[in-house]
């Protein structure tokens, strides 16, 4: 049931901060800014070697106030380490069967990056829970979602990059299930992050009124 709750929360919130951070102090600034603005789902990227430590500390501090996952997980060894550190979902720029199997074993949502229909279908057949439109989100923009969903409307799509303060509605209109947001929700001061999170969240709320 935990897996269902995690996916339901991601889908309901529609926004996820993509975070690359080296210190817990900076991580807390980002989390506090996001929470104040109404965003509670965060991906901590494994581009930094201490990502597992950051995830563990954030879960200890914020408990269920935040949903914390691991990003840039390229292999099953990293996935297992992330899950052991408390990661509640696994995101990758690539599809890796061994990671899919491990996540399925531990009932942790897996969201691999896919660029072709063949890759998307293979990932879904292996048990992927959402498909990360990467790197197409940044290059193509909101239309990538409807392009994927026209032949395969059942595919849950997580965008990664390409979201601005002005095009949130367009992403939602094209059927995105969750928007991964980097710079707006991870750079600048805590107050700036809060302001960006609030604007993004309000646009989501307004769309579903």
C-alpha contacts under 8 A as a table, 3 or more apart, distances in Angstrom:
res1	aa1	res2	aa2	distance
1	X	4	X	5.22
1	X	5	X	6.33
2	X	5	X	5.08
2	X	6	X	6.22
3	X	6	X	5.14
3	X	7	X	6.29
3	X	107	X	6.01
3	X	108	X	5.95
3	X	109	X	6.33
4	X	7	X	5.26
4	X	8	X	6.00
5	X	8	X	5.04
5	X	9	X	6.10
6	X	9	X	5.21
6	X	10	X	6.32
6	X	67	X	7.71
6	X	88	X	7.35
6	X	89	X	7.84
6	X	109	X	7.71
7	X	10	X	5.12
7	X	11	X	6.11
7	X	109	X	7.14
8	X	11	X	5.15
8	X	12	X	5.95
9	X	12	X	5.09
9	X	13	X	6.00
10	X	13	X	5.35
10	X	14	X	6.10
10	X	15	X	7.40
10	X	16	X	7.65
10	X	41	X	6.90
10	X	178	X	6.66
11	X	14	X	5.34
11	X	177	X	5.62
11	X	178	X	5.84
13	X	16	X	7.92
13	X	39	X	7.41
13	X	41	X	7.75
13	X	178	X	7.45
14	X	177	X	6.21
14	X	178	X	4.13
14	X	179	X	5.85
14	X	204	X	7.39
15	X	39	X	6.57
15	X	41	X	6.91
15	X	178	X	5.56
15	X	179	X	4.90
15	X	180	X	6.16
15	X	181	X	7.14
15	X	200	X	7.96
15	X	201	X	7.55
16	X	39	X	7.03
16	X	40	X	7.44
16	X	41	X	4.87
16	X	42	X	5.27
16	X	43	X	6.94
16	X	178	X	7.03
16	X	179	X	5.99
16	X	180	X	4.76
16	X	181	X	6.00
17	X	34	X	7.83
17	X	39	X	7.66
17	X	41	X	6.39
17	X	42	X	4.64
17	X	43	X	6.06
17	X	180	X	5.88
17	X	181	X	5.00
17	X	182	X	5.87
17	X	185	X	5.55
17	X	186	X	6.96
18	X	42	X	6.11
18	X	43	X	4.96
18	X	44	X	6.51
18	X	45	X	7.23
18	X	71	X	7.96
18	X	180	X	6.08
18	X	181	X	5.55
18	X	182	X	4.54
18	X	183	X	7.87
18	X	185	X	7.27
18	X	186	X	7.01
19	X	42	X	6.97
19	X	43	X	5.84
19	X	44	X	5.01
19	X	45	X	6.01
19	X	182	X	6.43
19	X	185	X	7.77
19	X	186	X	5.71
20	X	44	X	6.10
20	X	45	X	5.26
20	X	46	X	7.78
20	X	47	X	7.05
20	X	48	X	6.99
20	X	186	X	7.67
21	X	24	X	7.84
21	X	26	X	6.82
21	X	27	X	6.16
21	X	44	X	7.55
21	X	45	X	7.77
21	X	48	X	7.09
21	X	51	X	7.81
22	X	26	X	7.46
22	X	27	X	7.76
22	X	48	X	6.56
22	X	50	X	7.01
22	X	51	X	7.70
23	X	26	X	5.46
23	X	27	X	6.23
23	X	54	X	7.36
24	X	27	X	4.77
24	X	28	X	6.02
24	X	54	X	5.92
24	X	57	X	7.45
24	X	58	X	7.80
25	X	28	X	5.27
25	X	29	X	6.50
26	X	29	X	5.05
26	X	30	X	6.35
27	X	30	X	5.17
27	X	31	X	6.15
27	X	54	X	7.48
27	X	58	X	7.92
28	X	31	X	4.99
28	X	32	X	5.85
28	X	58	X	7.51
29	X	32	X	5.22
29	X	33	X	6.10
29	X	189	X	7.85
29	X	190	X	5.42
30	X	33	X	5.15
30	X	34	X	6.12
30	X	185	X	7.20
30	X	186	X	5.85
30	X	190	X	6.01
30	X	193	X	6.86
31	X	34	X	5.06
31	X	35	X	6.00
31	X	40	X	7.69
31	X	42	X	7.99
32	X	35	X	5.18
32	X	36	X	6.05
32	X	190	X	7.12
32	X	194	X	7.84
33	X	36	X	5.22
33	X	37	X	6.31
33	X	190	X	4.87
33	X	191	X	6.20
33	X	192	X	7.68
33	X	193	X	5.20
33	X	194	X	4.22
33	X	195	X	8.00
33	X	197	X	7.62
34	X	37	X	5.14
34	X	38	X	6.20
34	X	39	X	4.94
34	X	40	X	6.49
34	X	185	X	6.73
34	X	193	X	6.25
34	X	194	X	5.42
34	X	197	X	5.71
35	X	38	X	5.00
35	X	39	X	5.13
35	X	40	X	5.51
35	X	194	X	7.48
36	X	39	X	7.56
36	X	194	X	5.73
36	X	197	X	7.95
36	X	198	X	7.72
37	X	193	X	7.74
37	X	194	X	4.60
37	X	195	X	6.36
37	X	196	X	7.35
37	X	197	X	4.59
37	X	198	X	4.07
37	X	199	X	7.80
37	X	201	X	7.24
38	X	197	X	6.35
38	X	198	X	6.06
38	X	201	X	6.20
39	X	197	X	6.23
39	X	198	X	7.94
39	X	201	X	7.07
40	X	65	X	6.78
40	X	66	X	4.77
40	X	67	X	6.13
41	X	66	X	5.90
41	X	67	X	4.72
41	X	68	X	6.13
41	X	69	X	7.98
42	X	66	X	7.41
42	X	67	X	6.25
42	X	68	X	5.10
42	X	69	X	6.30
43	X	68	X	5.92
43	X	69	X	4.73
43	X	70	X	5.36
43	X	71	X	5.60
43	X	91	X	7.81
44	X	51	X	6.41
44	X	54	X	7.84
44	X	55	X	6.91
44	X	68	X	7.16
44	X	69	X	6.14
44	X	70	X	4.99
44	X	71	X	5.58
45	X	48	X	6.66
45	X	51	X	6.47
45	X	70	X	5.80
45	X	71	X	4.21
45	X	72	X	5.46
45	X	73	X	7.84
46	X	49	X	6.25
46	X	50	X	7.65
46	X	51	X	5.34
46	X	52	X	7.77
46	X	70	X	6.74
46	X	71	X	5.78
46	X	72	X	5.29
46	X	73	X	6.35
47	X	51	X	7.72
47	X	72	X	6.48
48	X	51	X	5.61
49	X	52	X	7.66
50	X	53	X	5.31
50	X	54	X	6.41
51	X	54	X	5.07
51	X	55	X	6.17
51	X	70	X	7.80
52	X	55	X	5.13
52	X	56	X	6.19
52	X	81	X	7.09
52	X	82	X	5.60
52	X	85	X	5.44
53	X	56	X	5.17
53	X	57	X	6.16
53	X	85	X	6.95
54	X	57	X	5.21
54	X	58	X	6.07
55	X	58	X	5.22
55	X	59	X	6.21
55	X	68	X	6.77
55	X	69	X	7.64
55	X	70	X	7.78
55	X	82	X	7.96
55	X	85	X	6.37
55	X	86	X	6.46
55	X	87	X	6.52
56	X	59	X	5.34
56	X	60	X	6.23
56	X	85	X	5.08
56	X	86	X	5.65
56	X	87	X	7.81
57	X	60	X	5.03
57	X	61	X	6.18
58	X	61	X	5.11
58	X	62	X	5.85
58	X	63	X	7.63
58	X	68	X	7.92
59	X	62	X	5.32
59	X	63	X	4.91
59	X	64	X	7.48
59	X	66	X	7.45
59	X	68	X	7.24
59	X	86	X	6.99
60	X	63	X	5.71
62	X	65	X	5.48
62	X	66	X	6.18
63	X	66	X	6.55
64	X	67	X	6.59
67	X	88	X	6.80
68	X	86	X	7.87
68	X	87	X	5.76
68	X	88	X	5.78
68	X	89	X	7.25
69	X	87	X	4.54
69	X	88	X	4.97
69	X	89	X	4.54
69	X	90	X	5.79
69	X	91	X	7.41
70	X	73	X	6.82
70	X	79	X	7.97
70	X	82	X	6.31
70	X	87	X	5.70
70	X	88	X	7.67
70	X	89	X	6.35
70	X	90	X	5.08
70	X	91	X	6.05
71	X	90	X	6.13
71	X	91	X	4.54
71	X	92	X	5.67
72	X	91	X	6.17
72	X	92	X	4.56
72	X	93	X	5.98
73	X	76	X	7.87
73	X	78	X	6.03
73	X	79	X	6.02
73	X	90	X	6.87
73	X	91	X	6.18
73	X	92	X	4.87
73	X	93	X	7.61
74	X	78	X	7.02
74	X	79	X	7.82
74	X	92	X	6.08
74	X	93	X	7.43
74	X	94	X	6.83
74	X	96	X	7.27
74	X	99	X	7.95
75	X	78	X	5.58
75	X	79	X	6.34
75	X	96	X	6.84
75	X	98	X	7.16
75	X	99	X	5.93
76	X	79	X	4.81
76	X	80	X	6.08
76	X	98	X	5.74
76	X	99	X	4.53
76	X	102	X	6.65
77	X	80	X	5.31
77	X	81	X	6.35
78	X	81	X	5.07
78	X	82	X	6.08
79	X	82	X	5.07
79	X	83	X	6.14
79	X	90	X	6.93
79	X	99	X	6.59
79	X	102	X	7.68
79	X	103	X	7.66
80	X	83	X	5.14
80	X	84	X	6.09
80	X	102	X	7.45
81	X	84	X	5.09
81	X	85	X	6.24
82	X	85	X	5.01
82	X	86	X	6.51
82	X	87	X	5.41
83	X	86	X	5.15
83	X	87	X	4.72
83	X	88	X	6.87
83	X	89	X	7.89
84	X	87	X	7.23
87	X	90	X	7.13
88	X	108	X	6.33
88	X	109	X	7.40
89	X	108	X	5.48
89	X	109	X	4.83
89	X	110	X	6.13
89	X	111	X	7.87
90	X	103	X	7.68
90	X	108	X	7.16
90	X	109	X	6.18
90	X	110	X	4.90
90	X	111	X	6.15
91	X	110	X	6.04
91	X	111	X	4.70
91	X	112	X	5.70
91	X	113	X	7.73
91	X	132	X	7.78
92	X	95	X	7.03
92	X	111	X	6.41
92	X	112	X	4.74
92	X	113	X	5.72
92	X	132	X	7.83
93	X	112	X	5.99
93	X	113	X	4.29
93	X	114	X	7.45
93	X	132	X	7.46
93	X	134	X	6.32
93	X	135	X	7.80
94	X	112	X	5.40
94	X	113	X	4.53
94	X	114	X	6.27
95	X	99	X	8.00
95	X	100	X	7.96
95	X	112	X	4.89
95	X	113	X	5.95
95	X	114	X	6.56
95	X	119	X	7.65
95	X	123	X	6.52
96	X	99	X	5.42
96	X	100	X	6.43
96	X	112	X	7.64
97	X	100	X	4.99
97	X	101	X	6.23
97	X	123	X	7.68
97	X	126	X	6.76
98	X	101	X	5.18
98	X	102	X	6.23
99	X	102	X	5.11
99	X	103	X	6.09
99	X	110	X	7.97
100	X	103	X	5.29
100	X	104	X	6.07
100	X	110	X	6.43
100	X	123	X	7.89
100	X	126	X	6.25
100	X	127	X	6.32
100	X	128	X	6.38
101	X	104	X	5.08
101	X	105	X	6.07
101	X	126	X	7.23
101	X	127	X	7.59
102	X	105	X	5.01
102	X	106	X	6.42
103	X	106	X	5.23
103	X	107	X	5.72
103	X	108	X	4.90
103	X	109	X	6.53
103	X	110	X	6.24
104	X	107	X	4.80
104	X	108	X	6.25
104	X	109	X	7.49
104	X	110	X	7.88
104	X	127	X	6.72
105	X	108	X	7.86
109	X	128	X	7.26
109	X	129	X	5.73
109	X	130	X	7.90
110	X	127	X	7.83
110	X	128	X	5.22
110	X	129	X	5.50
110	X	130	X	6.79
111	X	128	X	5.92
111	X	129	X	5.95
111	X	130	X	4.81
111	X	131	X	5.34
111	X	132	X	5.86
111	X	158	X	7.85
112	X	123	X	7.40
112	X	128	X	7.01
112	X	130	X	7.30
112	X	131	X	5.69
112	X	132	X	5.53
113	X	131	X	6.15
113	X	132	X	4.37
113	X	133	X	5.81
113	X	134	X	5.09
113	X	135	X	7.65
114	X	119	X	5.80
114	X	120	X	5.74
114	X	131	X	6.63
114	X	132	X	6.27
114	X	133	X	5.97
114	X	134	X	6.08
115	X	119	X	6.74
115	X	120	X	7.41
115	X	133	X	6.76
115	X	134	X	6.46
115	X	135	X	7.31
115	X	136	X	6.89
116	X	119	X	5.18
116	X	120	X	6.20
117	X	120	X	5.01
117	X	121	X	6.16
117	X	148	X	7.70
118	X	121	X	5.26
118	X	122	X	6.20
119	X	122	X	5.10
119	X	123	X	6.09
120	X	123	X	5.15
120	X	124	X	6.19
120	X	131	X	6.92
121	X	124	X	5.12
121	X	125	X	6.09
122	X	125	X	5.12
122	X	126	X	6.21
123	X	126	X	5.06
123	X	127	X	6.49
123	X	128	X	5.40
123	X	131	X	7.92
124	X	127	X	5.14
124	X	128	X	4.80
124	X	129	X	7.07
125	X	128	X	7.29
128	X	131	X	7.07
129	X	156	X	7.35
130	X	155	X	7.07
130	X	156	X	4.89
130	X	157	X	5.66
130	X	158	X	6.46
131	X	155	X	7.12
131	X	156	X	6.13
131	X	157	X	4.96
131	X	158	X	5.87
132	X	157	X	5.97
132	X	158	X	4.64
132	X	159	X	5.79
132	X	160	X	6.67
133	X	136	X	5.61
133	X	137	X	5.62
133	X	144	X	7.49
133	X	145	X	7.73
133	X	157	X	6.69
133	X	158	X	6.17
133	X	159	X	5.23
133	X	160	X	6.34
134	X	137	X	5.83
134	X	138	X	7.64
134	X	159	X	7.21
134	X	160	X	6.09
135	X	138	X	6.01
135	X	139	X	6.82
135	X	160	X	7.22
135	X	161	X	7.94
136	X	139	X	5.09
136	X	140	X	5.57
136	X	141	X	7.28
136	X	144	X	6.74
137	X	140	X	5.53
137	X	141	X	4.94
137	X	142	X	6.88
137	X	144	X	6.35
137	X	159	X	5.73
137	X	160	X	5.72
137	X	161	X	5.69
137	X	162	X	5.65
138	X	141	X	5.69
138	X	160	X	7.03
138	X	161	X	4.94
138	X	162	X	4.38
139	X	162	X	7.53
140	X	143	X	6.53
140	X	144	X	5.93
141	X	144	X	6.03
141	X	162	X	5.63
141	X	163	X	7.79
141	X	171	X	7.98
142	X	145	X	5.92
142	X	146	X	7.63
142	X	162	X	7.69
142	X	170	X	6.27
142	X	171	X	4.72
142	X	174	X	6.32
142	X	176	X	7.98
143	X	146	X	5.43
143	X	147	X	6.08
143	X	171	X	7.67
143	X	174	X	6.41
144	X	147	X	4.97
144	X	148	X	6.26
145	X	148	X	5.29
145	X	149	X	6.14
145	X	157	X	6.76
145	X	159	X	7.86
145	X	171	X	7.68
145	X	174	X	5.82
145	X	175	X	6.28
145	X	176	X	5.92
146	X	149	X	4.85
146	X	150	X	5.70
146	X	174	X	5.11
146	X	175	X	6.42
147	X	150	X	5.57
147	X	151	X	7.67
148	X	151	X	6.49
148	X	152	X	6.22
148	X	153	X	7.53
148	X	155	X	7.68
149	X	152	X	4.58
149	X	153	X	4.14
149	X	154	X	7.05
149	X	155	X	6.43
149	X	175	X	7.81
150	X	153	X	5.80
152	X	155	X	5.88
156	X	176	X	7.56
156	X	177	X	5.92
157	X	176	X	5.62
157	X	177	X	5.34
157	X	178	X	6.79
158	X	176	X	6.53
158	X	177	X	5.92
158	X	178	X	4.89
158	X	179	X	5.77
158	X	180	X	6.71
159	X	162	X	7.84
159	X	176	X	6.99
159	X	178	X	6.47
159	X	179	X	4.89
159	X	180	X	5.46
160	X	179	X	6.56
160	X	180	X	4.65
160	X	181	X	6.63
161	X	179	X	7.96
161	X	180	X	6.24
161	X	181	X	5.90
161	X	182	X	6.61
162	X	181	X	7.84
163	X	167	X	6.39
163	X	168	X	6.36
163	X	171	X	7.75
163	X	179	X	7.20
163	X	180	X	7.70
163	X	181	X	6.28
164	X	167	X	5.49
164	X	168	X	6.57
164	X	184	X	7.84
165	X	168	X	6.46
165	X	196	X	7.41
165	X	199	X	6.94
165	X	200	X	6.26
166	X	169	X	7.76
167	X	170	X	5.22
167	X	171	X	6.55
168	X	171	X	5.24
168	X	172	X	6.42
168	X	200	X	6.98
168	X	203	X	6.73
168	X	204	X	7.24
169	X	172	X	5.08
169	X	173	X	6.04
169	X	203	X	6.86
169	X	204	X	7.22
169	X	207	X	6.65
170	X	173	X	4.99
170	X	174	X	6.26
171	X	174	X	5.24
171	X	175	X	6.65
171	X	176	X	5.85
171	X	179	X	8.00
172	X	175	X	5.13
172	X	176	X	5.37
172	X	177	X	7.72
172	X	204	X	7.92
172	X	207	X	7.76
173	X	176	X	7.62
176	X	179	X	6.93
181	X	184	X	6.52
181	X	185	X	6.29
182	X	185	X	5.68
182	X	186	X	5.96
182	X	187	X	7.95
183	X	186	X	5.22
183	X	187	X	5.22
184	X	187	X	6.17
184	X	193	X	6.44
184	X	196	X	6.06
184	X	197	X	7.67
185	X	193	X	5.16
185	X	194	X	7.86
185	X	196	X	6.65
185	X	197	X	6.44
186	X	193	X	6.60
187	X	193	X	6.97
188	X	192	X	5.95
188	X	193	X	6.56
189	X	192	X	5.11
189	X	193	X	6.28
190	X	193	X	5.13
190	X	194	X	6.17
191	X	194	X	4.97
191	X	195	X	6.19
192	X	195	X	5.05
192	X	196	X	6.20
193	X	196	X	5.16
193	X	197	X	6.02
194	X	197	X	5.10
194	X	198	X	6.04
195	X	198	X	5.13
195	X	199	X	6.27
196	X	199	X	5.21
196	X	200	X	6.20
197	X	200	X	5.19
197	X	201	X	5.96
198	X	201	X	5.11
198	X	202	X	5.97
199	X	202	X	5.21
199	X	203	X	6.29
200	X	203	X	5.25
200	X	204	X	6.44
201	X	204	X	5.11
201	X	205	X	6.23
202	X	205	X	5.03
202	X	206	X	5.98
203	X	206	X	5.03
203	X	207	X	6.13
204	X	207	X	5.19
204	X	208	X	6.66
205	X	208	X	5.47
205	X	209	X	6.47
206	X	209	X	5.31
